[in-house]
Amino acid sequence: MADTVLSTNALPTTAGLDVAAIRRDFPILSTVNRLGKPLVYLDSAATSLKPLPVIEAVDAYNREYSSNIHRGIYEIAEKATGLYEAARASVAKLINAPEPNEIVFVRNATEAINLVANTWGRKHIGRGDTIVLTEMEHHANLVPWQLLVQEKDGDLEFVPITDDGVLMLDVYEALLHLRPKLVAFTHMSNMLGTINPVRELTEMAHAAGALVLIDGAQAAPHMPVDVQEIGADFYAFSGHKMLAPTGSGALWARRSLLEAMPPFMAGGDMIREVHLRRSEWNEIPWKFEAGTPDISAEIGLGAAAEYLMKIGMDNVRAHEHAMAAYALEKLREIPGIELYGPSADQRGGVVAFNLPGIHPHDVAQILDRSGICVRAGHHCTMPLHERFDISATARASFNVYSIPEEVDALTAGLREVVRIFAV
Ligand SMILES: Cc1ncc(COP(=O)(O)O)c(C=O)c1O
């Protein structure tokens, strides 16, 4: 491999995608580290890189029309409001939401889930009520529900997973006999990569009378998502994992649910009328967007949604599936490596692993010398790591700009790690 910029042979299975052209849209991919090594970014599940159309959209806001939204009656403020609301329409289109006003802009998936727990949850969950989660949830889709049931004296139940990292649907079915009020699960696991059968899980939950929240943080950036087809009630995701700036994200929920939910944060912009002792709330979604939002970040999220739709989410999914399959094949060749999660057909572009007797932090540190970025730790899924009786893993994760040469660099780096630890 050259020590400058990685070459860009597209995978044979992703003929529909010009990955070389896509990589040129990401300025950071032509940078090198302190030792002159090109960036091998394999940590997209933590946060994605940002393409030029997103960078330029944010820059244009700051340079050309920096102003507040929904207030100013002058040209640049009207432009800011127009582009902020246009971003909402782009995000709605990306996930096929019935209408843009069912998209609430939030800072990230964590905030979206906390919003639901603190509004719908506090109103509807009471003493003895059950919420069903799974063992593979990110802390963002676990801790808010812990707080809620502690406050309300409710219960949490968990769908267990198999050794291959797949949900046990027979246990799920049995848990639904408890008549939970809510079922909340991730669309795709950020550690195992497992893609859950969200439509089937949703249908089963609805048949048992529960509402469904889906944590789409790892799915919305990587595959076609159609909230109407899935049929869920709430869908949460972060912008920064889908090529958009940090500070952007969205919660989708049905209009009827959003209208019936009390506000989350209170203050400016979320009200229609304020009197000294009472107020009336704004229409949705603004009822949930108190104070000045991260305007340029959400405009950037709109640009990211448009960028992804131009590539085509089917193409993104096909590319990342091929990347995961290639990574699994190559990593399996390393003696003693422990790989977690299901086969490539059931997973997205995430591969967590351990090398025998070597802590993942050491793995990540040595790889860093070669410009290779992987995540090491519990990835905010401590209970899931406990399930496998481990405290940490190293994780490589992919995005639409990832290339097989980066997997080759990773496997070469891991062989080097093994060599260093063998002496
Ligand atoms: C599955 C999943 N859910 C939720 C989150 C939380 O995302 P954020 O930190 O952007 O709120 C993450 C982040 O890694 C995730 O992977």
The ligand as an SDF file (V2000), in Angstrom:
LIG
                    3D

 16 16  0  0  0  0  0  0  0  0999 V2000
  -27.2310    1.9000   18.2870 C   0  0  0  0  0  0  0  0  0  0  0  0
  -26.9280    3.2500   18.8470 C   0  0  0  0  0  0  0  0  0  0  0  0
  -27.8900    3.9200   19.4710 N   0  0  0  0  0  0  0  0  0  0  0  0
  -27.6940    5.1380   19.9710 C   0  0  0  0  0  0  0  0  0  0  0  0
  -26.4720    5.7490   19.8880 C   0  0  0  0  0  0  0  0  0  0  0  0
  -26.2850    7.1000   20.4880 C   0  0  0  0  0  0  0  0  0  0  0  0
  -25.9400    8.0140   19.5120 O   0  0  0  0  0  0  0  0  0  0  0  0
  -25.5650    9.5060   19.9380 P   0  0  0  0  0  0  0  0  0  0  0  0
  -24.3840    9.4200   20.8320 O   0  0  0  0  0  0  0  0  0  0  0  0
  -25.2970   10.1850   18.6460 O   0  0  0  0  0  0  0  0  0  0  0  0
  -26.7670   10.0410   20.6260 O   0  0  0  0  0  0  0  0  0  0  0  0
  -25.4230    5.1000   19.2630 C   0  0  0  0  0  0  0  0  0  0  0  0
  -24.0680    5.6890   19.1910 C   0  0  0  0  0  0  0  0  0  0  0  0
  -23.0810    5.0330   19.0190 O   0  0  0  0  0  0  0  0  0  0  0  0
  -25.6560    3.8150   18.7200 C   0  0  0  0  0  0  0  0  0  0  0  0
  -24.6920    3.1360   18.1020 O   0  0  0  0  0  0  0  0  0  0  0  0
  1  2  1  0
  2  3  1  0
  2 15  2  0
  3  4  2  0
  4  5  1  0
  5  6  1  0
  5 12  2  0
  6  7  1  0
  7  8  1  0
  8  9  2  0
  8 10  1  0
  8 11  1  0
 12 13  1  0
 12 15  1  0
 13 14  2  0
 15 16  1  0
M  END
$$$$
